[in-house]
Amino acid sequence: MKKTTLLISICATLASTDTDAADWPRFRGPSSDGSTSEKGLPLKWSAQENMTWRTELPGPGSSSPIIVGNVVYLTCYSGYGADVKSPGDPAGLTRHALCLNRADGKILWKKDVKLSTPDKAYTGTYITQHGYASSTPVSDGKNVYFFFGPAGVWAYTARGEDLWHVSVGEKAHDWGNGASPILHGDLLIVNAALEGDNLVALDKNTGKEVWSVRGGLPASWNTPVITTINGHDELIVNASGKLRAFDPATGKELWNCRSIRGAELCPSVVVHDGVVFVIGVPGTGNAMAVRAGGSGDVSATHVVWEIKSGSNVSSPIYHEGHVYWANDSRGTLHCVKAGTGEMVFEQPLSKERGNRVYASPILSEGRLYYVSRNQGTFVVSAQPKFELIEHNVIADDSSVFNATPAVADGQIYLRSDKFAYCIGKRR
């Protein structure tokens, strides 16, 4: 009788997964820029305060949670690479696609994905920073799509039933993978520049390739962003030395512009009023603004400004005429004027040394939430004067927090290498 009741409960939970305005169905949310119209997000929390639930995960991971209806999707990995001093047997590496109940955090289903060939070894100072499950899934409310780098793209129904899986390139990199898939109509678009030197659009229903762009995206770890310019859509992705825009329906290149050169370019761009804001760190760092639109090489006409300041992991965010970003290695918050690039302030988030920020921020009611790797979450006023509102630490979780938060129905969803969290009032 208990098993039957549990099965009915799980089925009811999974049946209510169509996307709505409150969902957070992809990396950086429905607007792809980290901003949300949600009100009343919690400002303070700890292991005891404002903690709705936490769930121990099967293994570590850097992917963000996404929220669809009554469930949470995320990824992790196990079997290899949890401890740099004792990584284990590479043959045991298994990536996991997870579905959790939003009400209590219980794992509803788990799908295991293994490579038939070895991945990059868990050694040195590269992939050890974030592991083998870094790409955030995406959902259309009915199905959910996971990108596991050289292990391919995997599609499941909301109930965890297999739909399809395909390879988009089998090359493994010392830093692992970082770009997340996005949806555009019936297309699932994947930046597989590292795995297959390829930007590819797949039919979301079948996994068949619809179009692809081969080559020309070196060092591109960032998630593509789609914006509308003069009535047409542009798919924008950054690469070393070149910012490129494509027609998301066909893959045809629309324009390109000289851009930041770097060994890896992780931050996604953010677009506001037709201007693309780009950051990266070749040497001391760089940031620039480029007007979207145009045709061909627009380097001579569309660069608005560029400055020597940036970040190489956390993505930027726009708010009321200013652009903000956190430097990944120094843990400093930067604020510049969006129109000119003039630096307004550069301020450490913490007085403690060693504060690093890999997660991208979220913006709600004029407040920025920055999750650091090992010093908690900083809530900062989104204004051209630095003001730290709160600093929240979950003291009994000493693992690394790499993932960008998700937001839905007044709750914040975090994940570390050990746990998934729901913070805020119960629904």
C-alpha distance (Angstrom), angle and dihedral (degrees) to the residues before:
residue distance angle dihedral
M1 . . .
K2 3.82 . .
K3 3.81 91.6 .
T4 3.80 91.2 50.8
T5 3.82 91.7 49.9
L6 3.81 91.0 49.0
L7 3.81 91.8 49.3
I8 3.82 91.5 50.6
S9 3.82 89.8 49.6
I10 3.79 92.7 50.6
C11 3.80 92.4 47.2
A12 3.82 90.9 50.0
T13 3.79 90.4 50.8
L14 3.79 93.9 49.1
A15 3.80 92.9 44.5
S16 3.83 91.1 64.7
T17 3.80 100.3 62.3
D18 3.81 105.3 111.7
T19 3.80 109.5 129.8
D20 3.79 118.9 -105.5
A21 3.79 137.1 173.0
A22 3.81 92.4 -81.0
D23 3.81 95.0 55.7
W24 3.80 127.6 105.4
P25 3.81 99.4 -153.7
R26 3.84 102.8 166.7
F27 3.80 145.7 20.2
R28 3.84 109.4 -52.3
G29 3.79 92.0 6.2
P30 3.81 136.2 -89.8
S31 3.81 93.2 -44.1
S32 3.85 91.0 47.7
D33 3.82 91.0 -134.1
G34 3.81 104.3 84.4
S35 3.81 95.4 -106.8
T36 3.79 124.0 125.8
S37 3.80 137.3 -176.6
E38 3.81 88.8 -144.3
K39 3.80 113.3 128.4
G40 3.76 131.2 -155.1
L41 3.79 98.7 31.2
P42 3.79 111.0 169.5
L43 3.79 116.3 -94.2
K44 3.80 97.4 -168.7
W45 3.78 132.5 41.6
S46 3.78 143.4 147.7
A47 3.79 137.6 166.9
Q48 3.83 87.2 -69.1
E49 3.81 105.7 25.7
N50 3.82 123.4 74.6
M51 3.81 91.1 -11.7
T52 3.82 109.5 144.2
W53 3.79 94.6 177.0
R54 3.76 144.4 -32.8
T55 3.77 127.9 -156.0
E56 3.77 127.5 -158.9
L57 3.79 109.2 -126.1
P58 3.82 127.4 -139.1
G59 3.80 89.3 -116.5
P60 3.81 146.3 -26.8
G61 3.79 127.7 -60.2
S62 3.80 144.4 155.4
S63 3.79 101.3 -142.6
S64 3.78 119.1 116.9
P65 3.80 121.0 -117.3
I66 3.79 117.0 -112.8
I67 3.81 125.4 -152.7
V68 3.80 124.2 -140.3
G69 3.79 119.3 168.0
N70 3.78 108.1 -56.9
V71 3.79 98.4 -11.6
V72 3.80 142.6 73.6
Y73 3.80 122.7 -144.9
L74 3.79 125.5 -161.0
T75 3.80 142.4 140.1
C76 3.78 139.5 -123.3
Y77 3.80 139.3 159.2
S78 3.80 138.3 -133.2
G79 3.79 143.1 175.6
Y80 3.79 95.8 62.3
G81 3.80 140.1 30.5
A82 3.80 102.6 28.6
D83 3.81 93.1 118.9
V84 3.82 121.8 35.7
K85 3.81 90.9 -155.5
S86 3.79 92.1 53.2
P87 3.82 108.9 17.4
G88 3.81 96.0 165.5
D89 3.78 129.2 -149.2
P90 3.85 115.4 -19.1
A91 3.82 89.2 -145.6
G92 3.80 88.5 67.7
L93 3.82 95.3 61.4
T94 3.82 109.5 125.6
R95 3.79 126.5 174.2
H96 3.79 118.4 -149.8
A97 3.80 132.7 -150.3
L98 3.80 108.7 -156.5
C99 3.79 136.8 -164.3
L100 3.82 117.8 -165.4
N101 3.78 131.9 -171.9
R102 3.82 109.4 -111.8
A103 3.79 92.0 -147.4
D104 3.80 98.1 61.0
G105 3.82 108.4 -2.2
K106 3.81 95.0 -113.4
I107 3.81 114.5 154.6
L108 3.81 107.1 -112.1
W109 3.79 96.8 -176.8
K110 3.80 140.6 -5.2
K111 3.80 127.6 -161.9
D112 3.80 120.2 -162.5
V113 3.82 122.7 -144.4
K114 3.79 123.6 -169.5
L115 3.80 133.2 -178.2
S116 3.77 119.5 -127.9
T117 3.82 89.6 -147.2
P118 3.85 128.7 47.2
D119 3.80 119.7 -86.5
K120 3.81 124.2 -143.8
A121 3.80 111.7 -58.2
Y122 3.80 117.5 -102.1
T123 3.80 95.2 -117.0
G124 3.78 140.8 110.6
T125 3.80 122.7 23.4
Y126 3.79 102.0 -58.3
I127 3.79 121.2 70.3
T128 3.81 88.2 21.0
Q129 3.83 87.0 74.3
H130 3.81 94.2 68.6
G131 3.80 111.8 -4.4
Y132 3.79 132.1 -145.4
A133 3.82 104.8 -43.3
S134 3.80 108.8 61.7
S135 3.81 105.8 129.3
T136 3.80 117.7 95.9
P137 3.83 115.4 -132.6
V138 3.81 123.9 -123.6
S139 3.80 130.5 -146.4
D140 3.80 138.3 -166.1
G141 3.81 90.6 -158.9
K142 3.79 94.7 -99.0
N143 3.79 102.3 54.1
V144 3.79 134.5 19.6
Y145 3.80 128.2 -141.4
F146 3.80 127.9 -152.5
F147 3.81 128.6 -168.1
F148 3.80 114.5 -156.3
G149 3.81 100.0 176.9
P150 3.81 111.1 -126.7
A151 3.83 88.7 7.1
G152 3.80 89.0 67.0
V153 3.80 139.4 -131.0
W154 3.81 118.0 -48.7
A155 3.80 127.8 -165.7
Y156 3.81 125.5 -162.3
T157 3.78 136.7 173.3
A158 3.79 119.4 -114.6
R159 3.81 86.8 -96.4
G160 3.80 91.9 56.2
E161 3.80 96.1 -104.7
D162 3.81 115.2 151.4
L163 3.81 114.8 -107.5
W164 3.80 105.2 168.2
H165 3.77 144.4 -46.6
V166 3.80 131.7 -155.2
S167 3.77 138.8 178.3
V168 3.81 118.3 -117.6
G169 3.81 94.1 -179.3
E170 3.78 135.2 -29.8
K171 3.80 102.1 -142.2
A172 3.80 113.5 123.5
H173 3.81 121.0 -152.6
D174 3.80 131.8 -151.3
W175 3.82 89.0 -120.0
G176 3.80 93.6 45.0
N177 3.81 119.2 -137.8
G178 3.79 130.9 -50.8
A179 3.82 114.0 168.9
S180 3.81 117.7 104.4
P181 3.82 126.6 -145.4
I182 3.82 121.4 -110.1
L183 3.80 134.3 -163.3
H184 3.80 128.5 -126.4
G185 3.78 112.8 177.0
D186 3.80 106.0 -58.3
L187 3.80 92.4 -15.3
L188 3.79 127.2 99.6
I189 3.80 106.5 -157.6
V190 3.81 119.6 -158.2
N191 3.79 128.8 -174.3
A192 3.80 98.8 -144.1
A193 3.79 94.7 162.3
L194 3.80 91.5 132.1
E195 3.80 97.7 42.1
G196 3.80 99.8 41.5
D197 3.83 109.4 -1.9
N198 3.75 83.2 -109.1
L199 3.80 144.1 125.8
V200 3.79 104.2 -160.6
A201 3.80 139.6 -177.1
L202 3.79 117.4 -154.2
D203 3.79 130.1 -168.0
K204 3.82 99.9 -106.7
N205 3.81 91.4 -144.6
T206 3.80 98.6 51.5
G207 3.81 108.7 13.6
K208 3.80 91.3 -123.4
E209 3.78 116.6 146.2
V210 3.82 113.4 -105.4
W211 3.81 98.3 177.0
S212 3.77 139.2 -17.4
V213 3.79 139.3 -168.3
R214 3.78 111.2 -143.7
G215 3.79 117.6 -153.1
G216 3.77 132.9 -17.0
L217 3.80 98.8 93.1
P218 3.82 104.6 95.6
A219 3.82 118.9 175.4
S220 3.82 91.7 2.7
W221 3.81 111.7 154.8
N222 3.81 95.5 150.8
T223 3.79 130.7 110.6
P224 3.84 113.5 -114.8
V225 3.81 118.9 -113.2
I226 3.82 125.6 -148.9
T227 3.80 119.6 -149.1
T228 3.81 134.0 170.8
I229 3.81 116.6 -120.6
N230 3.81 121.4 -179.0
G231 3.79 91.8 -20.4
H232 3.80 98.7 -47.3
D233 3.80 132.7 92.1
E234 3.80 123.6 -113.5
L235 3.80 125.4 -165.0
I236 3.80 107.9 -150.3
V237 3.79 126.2 -164.5
N238 3.79 130.6 166.7
A239 3.80 126.2 -134.6
S240 3.78 135.7 170.8
G241 3.79 106.6 -66.2
K242 3.80 96.6 -6.5
L243 3.79 138.7 68.3
R244 3.80 109.2 -157.1
A245 3.81 134.5 -165.2
F246 3.81 125.5 -162.9
D247 3.77 138.9 -178.3
P248 3.83 100.1 -103.5
A249 3.82 91.4 -149.0
T250 3.82 96.2 56.1
G251 3.81 109.3 11.9
K252 3.81 91.7 -121.1
E253 3.80 112.1 150.7
L254 3.80 111.6 -116.0
W255 3.80 101.4 -178.2
N256 3.78 143.6 -23.9
C257 3.78 136.2 -156.4
R258 3.78 136.0 -166.5
S259 3.77 109.4 -96.6
I260 3.78 145.3 171.0
R261 3.78 116.8 -46.0
G262 3.78 116.9 -140.0
A263 3.77 144.8 143.0
E264 3.79 89.1 -113.7
L265 3.80 130.9 10.5
C266 3.80 110.0 -164.0
P267 3.83 106.3 159.0
S268 3.77 115.8 96.1
V269 3.79 115.5 -133.4
V270 3.79 121.8 -109.6
V271 3.81 121.8 -145.0
H272 3.80 128.5 -154.8
D273 3.82 127.2 171.0
G274 3.78 91.5 -14.2
V275 3.81 95.9 -50.8
V276 3.81 120.4 117.5
F277 3.81 116.2 -146.7
V278 3.80 114.2 -154.6
I279 3.81 130.3 -174.9
G280 3.79 135.3 -179.0
V281 3.79 142.5 142.1
P282 3.79 118.8 -114.5
G283 3.79 99.3 160.7
T284 3.81 108.0 -40.0
G285 3.80 95.4 5.5
N286 3.76 138.6 -94.7
A287 3.79 140.3 -142.6
M288 3.78 130.6 -176.1
A289 3.79 143.1 173.8
V290 3.81 122.6 -138.1
R291 3.80 128.8 -176.4
A292 3.79 110.3 -123.3
G293 3.80 120.7 -133.1
G294 3.76 129.6 50.7
S295 3.78 130.2 98.9
G296 3.78 134.3 -89.3
D297 3.79 119.9 -13.6
V298 3.82 107.2 -2.2
S299 3.82 96.4 174.0
A300 3.81 93.7 115.7
T301 3.80 95.9 48.8
H302 3.81 112.2 26.2
V303 3.83 106.8 48.7
V304 3.81 105.8 109.1
W305 3.81 98.8 -178.0
E306 3.79 143.3 -31.4
I307 3.80 132.3 -161.0
K308 3.81 139.2 -177.3
S309 3.78 99.0 -105.7
G310 3.79 131.8 87.6
S311 3.77 151.4 118.2
N312 3.76 133.0 -109.8
V313 3.81 103.8 -149.2
S314 3.82 116.1 18.5
S315 3.82 114.7 70.4
P316 3.82 124.1 -127.7
I317 3.80 127.3 -109.1
Y318 3.83 132.4 -152.6
H319 3.80 126.9 -139.5
E320 3.81 131.5 164.9
G321 3.78 99.2 -28.4
H322 3.79 97.2 -36.2
V323 3.80 136.3 93.3
Y324 3.81 120.8 -145.8
W325 3.78 132.6 -166.5
A326 3.81 138.3 163.4
N327 3.78 119.0 -131.8
D328 3.79 106.7 -121.8
S329 3.81 98.0 -143.1
R330 3.82 102.2 35.3
G331 3.80 100.7 34.9
T332 3.79 92.2 -131.8
L333 3.80 123.4 147.7
H334 3.81 115.5 -134.9
C335 3.80 126.9 -161.5
V336 3.82 123.0 -171.3
K337 3.78 134.4 173.6
A338 3.79 106.8 -100.5
G339 3.78 94.1 -142.5
T340 3.80 98.8 51.1
G341 3.81 109.9 12.6
E342 3.80 90.3 -120.9
M343 3.81 109.4 159.7
V344 3.81 110.8 -118.2
F345 3.80 97.8 179.3
E346 3.79 143.8 -19.0
Q347 3.78 111.0 -159.4
P348 3.83 134.3 168.3
L349 3.79 112.0 -117.4
S350 3.80 90.1 -147.4
K351 3.79 136.2 28.0
E352 3.79 89.2 -141.4
R353 3.77 118.8 92.8
G354 3.77 122.8 -118.9
N355 3.79 96.7 40.0
R356 3.80 109.1 154.5
V357 3.80 129.7 -179.3
Y358 3.80 122.9 -156.8
A359 3.82 98.8 153.2
S360 3.80 120.1 88.6
P361 3.82 117.8 -123.1
I362 3.77 131.7 -106.8
L363 3.82 123.0 -144.3
S364 3.81 124.6 -146.8
E365 3.81 129.7 161.8
G366 3.78 92.9 -16.0
R367 3.79 93.9 -49.0
L368 3.81 128.8 115.0
Y369 3.80 121.5 -148.3
Y370 3.81 114.7 -154.8
V371 3.81 118.8 -175.6
S372 3.80 112.7 -156.9
R373 3.77 124.7 -155.8
N374 3.79 97.1 -113.8
Q375 3.82 111.1 -5.4
G376 3.80 102.9 65.6
T377 3.80 133.3 -111.7
F378 3.80 122.5 -41.8
V379 3.81 119.3 -152.5
V380 3.81 108.8 -157.5
S381 3.78 132.9 179.2
A382 3.82 111.7 -107.2
Q383 3.79 95.9 -133.2
P384 3.81 135.7 106.9
K385 3.79 90.8 -94.4
F386 3.79 121.9 67.5
E387 3.80 114.1 -113.0
L388 3.78 123.6 164.1
I389 3.81 107.6 -150.5
E390 3.81 101.1 179.3
H391 3.78 140.9 -9.2
N392 3.81 113.5 -153.0
V393 3.80 124.5 -166.0
I394 3.79 128.7 -179.3
A395 3.77 94.0 -148.7
D396 3.80 99.4 -165.8
D397 3.83 94.4 54.5
S398 3.80 108.9 76.4
S399 3.80 94.7 167.9
V400 3.80 124.1 108.9
F401 3.82 122.5 -82.4
N402 3.81 108.6 -152.4
A403 3.80 102.0 149.1
T404 3.78 130.4 99.7
P405 3.84 111.1 -120.2
A406 3.80 124.7 -111.4
V407 3.81 125.2 -142.2
A408 3.81 132.9 -153.5
D409 3.83 136.0 152.2
G410 3.80 94.4 -5.4
Q411 3.81 93.3 -51.1
I412 3.81 131.1 113.5
Y413 3.80 120.3 -142.7
L414 3.80 117.8 -154.6
R415 3.78 132.6 174.8
S416 3.78 133.0 -164.2
D417 3.77 130.8 -178.3
K418 3.81 88.0 -84.4
F419 3.80 109.9 29.6
A420 3.79 146.8 27.6
Y421 3.80 114.4 -139.5
C422 3.79 138.4 -159.8
I423 3.80 112.4 -161.1
G424 3.80 125.0 -170.0
K425 3.77 139.7 38.4
R426 3.78 119.0 -22.5
R427 3.81 114.8 -101.9
